[in-house]
């Protein structure tokens, strides 16, 4: 199982782009489980994962991306976890 935590801010353009990438990639990685956390409701999450910009993408407990998401890099990281 690959656990992805998507840390986002409401009405964030970069968050929307990253979410679209995750949704596009998800069918190729059925073992990926995605949880979404709104940072305005859970601000403590920023310190826990040291997120400096939205969105924050945490994979299996480790911050993998902050401020955006590159599809090819994300796919490669997920493939490495298989």
N, CA and C of each residue as an Amber inpcrd file, in Angstrom:
protein
   246
   0.8320000  -1.1840000   0.0000000   0.0000000   0.0000000   0.0000000
   0.8750000   1.2440000   0.0000000   0.4550000   2.2240000  -0.7630000
   1.1170000   3.5200000  -0.8140000   0.1350000   4.5370000  -0.2390000
   0.5300000   5.1890000   0.8390000  -0.3320000   6.1770000   1.4770000
   0.1000000   7.5740000   1.0770000  -0.8240000   8.3080000   0.4690000
  -0.5550000   9.6780000   0.0420000  -1.4320000  10.6080000   0.8650000
  -0.7980000  11.5860000   1.4690000  -1.5090000  12.6230000   2.2150000
  -1.3900000  13.9080000   1.4070000  -2.5210000  14.4410000   1.0070000
  -2.5750000  15.6510000   0.1940000  -2.9810000  16.7910000   1.1120000
  -2.0500000  17.6990000   1.3730000  -2.2850000  18.8200000   2.2770000
  -2.5810000  20.0450000   1.4170000  -3.7920000  20.5740000   1.5590000
  -4.2250000  21.6290000   0.6380000  -4.8490000  22.8140000   1.3640000
  -5.0650000  23.8670000   0.5760000  -5.6970000  25.1000000   1.0270000
  -6.8980000  25.3360000   0.1090000  -8.0380000  25.7390000   0.6510000
  -9.1910000  26.0190000  -0.2060000  -8.8730000  27.0830000  -1.2670000
  -9.4270000  26.8940000  -2.4610000  -9.2970000  27.8400000  -3.5750000
  -7.8610000  28.0730000  -4.0290000  -7.0000000  27.1020000  -3.8330000
  -5.5910000  27.1900000  -4.2320000  -5.4370000  26.6130000  -5.6440000
  -4.9010000  27.4120000  -6.5510000  -4.7350000  26.9740000  -7.9390000
  -3.7450000  25.8110000  -8.0320000  -2.6310000  25.9100000  -7.3280000
  -1.6410000  24.8280000  -7.3640000  -2.1990000  23.5370000  -6.7590000
  -3.0320000  23.6820000  -5.7340000  -3.6620000  22.5060000  -5.1200000
  -4.5860000  21.8170000  -6.1290000  -5.3460000  22.6040000  -6.8730000
  -6.2540000  22.0460000  -7.8700000  -5.4810000  21.3210000  -8.9640000
  -4.3670000  21.8900000  -9.3950000  -3.5300000  21.2450000 -10.4150000
  -2.9550000  19.9320000  -9.8850000  -2.4720000  19.9440000  -8.6540000
  -1.8910000  18.7420000  -8.0570000  -2.9510000  17.6620000  -7.8610000
  -4.1390000  18.0570000  -7.4590000  -5.2230000  17.0940000  -7.2720000
  -5.5690000  16.4290000  -8.6020000  -5.5820000  17.2060000  -9.6780000
  -5.8580000  16.6460000 -11.0060000  -4.7880000  15.6250000 -11.4020000
  -3.5410000  15.8980000 -11.0630000  -2.4560000  14.9510000 -11.3620000
  -2.6380000  13.6750000 -10.5570000  -2.9430000  13.8150000  -9.2790000
  -3.1530000  12.6260000  -8.4420000  -4.3010000  11.7910000  -8.9910000
  -5.3880000  12.4350000  -9.3580000  -6.5390000  11.7040000  -9.8940000
  -6.2180000  11.0400000 -11.2280000  -5.3590000  11.6630000 -12.0200000
  -4.9410000  11.0870000 -13.3030000  -4.0490000   9.8620000 -13.1000000
  -3.1660000   9.9310000 -12.1120000  -2.2000000   8.8660000 -11.8450000
  -2.8300000   7.6950000 -11.0890000  -3.8210000   7.9670000 -10.2730000
  -4.3840000   6.9630000  -9.3630000  -4.8040000   5.6480000 -10.0320000
  -5.4330000   5.6480000 -11.1980000  -5.8010000   4.3600000 -11.8030000
  -4.6050000   3.4590000 -12.1260000  -3.4440000   4.0460000 -12.3550000
  -2.2420000   3.2610000 -12.6490000  -1.5940000   2.6960000 -11.3900000
  -2.0170000   3.1760000 -10.2350000  -1.4710000   2.7250000  -8.9540000
  -2.6290000   2.3980000  -8.0080000  -3.3230000   1.2760000  -8.2500000
  -4.4890000   0.9330000  -7.4320000  -4.1660000   0.7340000  -5.9500000
  -2.9110000   0.5040000  -5.6410000  -2.5050000   0.3290000  -4.2460000
  -2.3190000   1.6640000  -3.5280000  -2.5300000   2.7650000  -4.2310000
  -2.3730000   4.0950000  -3.6420000  -3.6770000   4.5300000  -2.9810000
  -3.5530000   4.9200000  -1.7210000  -4.6820000   5.4460000  -0.9600000
  -4.4050000   6.9100000  -0.6690000  -5.3450000   7.7790000  -1.0280000
  -5.1390000   9.2170000  -0.8720000  -6.0670000   9.7690000   0.2010000
  -5.4850000  10.5450000   1.1130000  -6.2550000  11.2630000   2.1310000
  -6.0310000  12.7540000   1.9040000  -7.0900000  13.5300000   2.0560000
  -7.0140000  14.9750000   1.8520000  -7.1690000  15.6910000   3.1860000
  -6.2740000  16.6610000   3.4360000  -6.3250000  17.4410000   4.6720000
  -6.3290000  18.9220000   4.3110000  -7.3370000  19.6250000   4.7910000
  -7.4460000  21.0730000   4.6070000  -6.6160000  21.7380000   5.7070000
  -5.5920000  22.4490000   5.3190000  -4.6810000  23.0470000   6.2880000
  -5.3550000  24.1240000   7.1400000  -6.4340000  24.7130000   6.6470000
  -7.1250000  25.7100000   7.4590000  -7.8550000  25.0650000   8.6310000
  -8.1630000  23.7810000   8.5110000  -8.8030000  23.0510000   9.6050000
  -7.7850000  22.3450000  10.4970000  -6.6110000  22.0520000   9.9450000
  -5.5620000  21.3240000  10.6820000  -4.1980000  21.9760000  10.4460000
  -3.9940000  23.2020000  10.9410000  -2.7320000  23.9100000  10.6830000
  -1.5060000  23.2150000  11.2830000  -1.7020000  22.3940000  12.2840000
  -0.5730000  21.6950000  12.9090000   0.1440000  20.7570000  11.9380000
  -0.5410000  20.3650000  10.8760000   0.0400000  19.4450000   9.8940000
   1.2250000  20.0820000   9.1670000   1.2220000  21.4220000   9.0510000
   2.3250000  22.1120000   8.3780000   3.6460000  21.8740000   9.0840000
   3.6360000  21.9820000  10.4000000   4.8560000  21.7540000  11.1760000
   5.2510000  20.2890000  11.1880000   4.2800000  19.4190000  11.2800000
   4.5710000  17.9810000  11.3390000   5.3800000  17.5200000  10.1270000
   5.0030000  18.0010000   8.9350000   5.6790000  17.5670000   7.7120000
   6.5770000  18.6430000   7.1000000   6.6770000  19.7940000   7.7620000
   7.5210000  20.8990000   7.3030000   7.1280000  21.3860000   5.9040000
   5.8430000  21.5480000   5.7200000   5.3160000  22.0380000   4.4460000
   5.4980000  23.5500000   4.4010000   6.1470000  24.0380000   3.3470000
   6.4130000  25.4670000   3.2120000   5.4600000  26.1530000   2.2420000
   4.8170000  25.3860000   1.3650000   3.8930000  25.9550000   0.3790000
   2.8620000  24.8990000   0.0120000   1.6690000  25.3600000  -0.3050000
   0.5970000  24.4340000  -0.6760000   0.6670000  24.1380000  -2.1740000
   0.3700000  22.9380000  -2.5420000   0.0040000  21.8150000  -1.6940000
   1.2390000  21.0920000  -1.1720000   1.0220000  20.3430000  -0.1330000
   2.0570000  19.4540000   0.3750000   1.6450000  18.0330000   0.0400000
   2.5570000  17.2640000  -0.5070000   2.2780000  15.8780000  -0.8690000
   3.1910000  14.9910000  -0.0310000   2.5890000  14.2170000   0.8480000
   3.3260000  13.3220000   1.7320000   3.0680000  11.8960000   1.2650000
   4.1390000  11.1600000   1.0180000   4.0160000   9.7730000   0.5730000
   4.6500000   8.8800000   1.6300000   3.8470000   7.9860000   2.1640000
   4.2880000   7.0680000   3.2210000   5.0240000   7.7970000   4.3460000
   4.4630000   8.9340000   4.7570000   4.9880000   9.6600000   5.9040000
   6.1190000  10.6200000   5.6130000   6.5200000  10.7550000   4.3410000
   7.6400000  11.6300000   3.9940000   7.1700000  12.6830000   2.9930000
   7.4990000  13.9510000   3.2540000   7.1400000  15.0270000   2.3420000
   7.8820000  14.8260000   1.0250000   7.1260000  14.6840000  -0.0550000
   7.7130000  14.4520000  -1.3760000   7.6390000  15.6840000  -2.2630000
   6.6410000  16.5310000  -2.0470000   6.4920000  17.7300000  -2.8800000
   5.8050000  18.8210000  -2.0690000   6.1740000  20.0490000  -2.3810000
   5.5770000  21.1950000  -1.7110000   5.4940000  22.3350000  -2.7110000
   4.3100000  22.9300000  -2.8300000   4.1380000  24.0530000  -3.7350000
   3.7190000  23.6730000  -5.1370000   3.5920000  22.3940000  -5.3960000
   3.1970000  21.9150000  -6.7170000   3.5540000  20.4530000  -6.8550000
   3.1760000  19.8680000  -7.9810000   3.4320000  18.4470000  -8.1900000
   3.7580000  18.2140000  -9.6510000   4.9000000  17.5920000  -9.9080000
   5.3100000  17.2280000 -11.2570000   4.8700000  15.7820000 -11.5000000
   4.0630000  15.5780000 -12.5340000   3.4950000  14.2490000 -12.7770000
   4.5640000  13.1790000 -12.9980000   5.5700000  13.4500000 -13.8110000
   6.5710000  12.4210000 -14.1050000   7.3880000  12.0560000 -12.8630000
   7.7170000  13.0430000 -12.0520000   8.4570000  12.7820000 -10.8090000
   7.5850000  11.9830000  -9.8440000   6.3180000  12.3490000  -9.7490000
   5.3820000  11.6510000  -8.8610000   5.2070000  10.1960000  -9.2990000
   5.0300000   9.9790000 -10.6000000   4.8930000   8.6130000 -11.1150000
   6.1400000   7.7780000 -10.8190000   7.3050000   8.3610000 -11.0170000
   8.5600000   7.6410000 -10.7590000   8.6790000   7.2710000  -9.2850000
   8.2940000   8.1890000  -8.4100000   8.3670000   7.9180000  -6.9610000
   7.4130000   6.7840000  -6.5780000   6.1990000   6.8160000  -7.1300000
   5.2400000   5.7550000  -6.8330000   5.7110000   4.4140000  -7.3790000
   6.2640000   4.4150000  -8.5680000   6.7650000   3.1830000  -9.1640000
   7.8970000   2.5870000  -8.3310000   8.7420000   3.4380000  -7.7750000
   9.8530000   2.9750000  -6.9400000   9.3550000   2.3120000  -5.6510000
   8.1640000   2.6590000  -5.2360000   7.6070000   2.0960000  -3.9960000
   6.9160000   0.7650000  -4.1980000   6.7570000   0.3360000  -5.4200000
   6.0730000  -0.9440000  -5.6950000   6.9120000  -2.1110000  -5.2880000
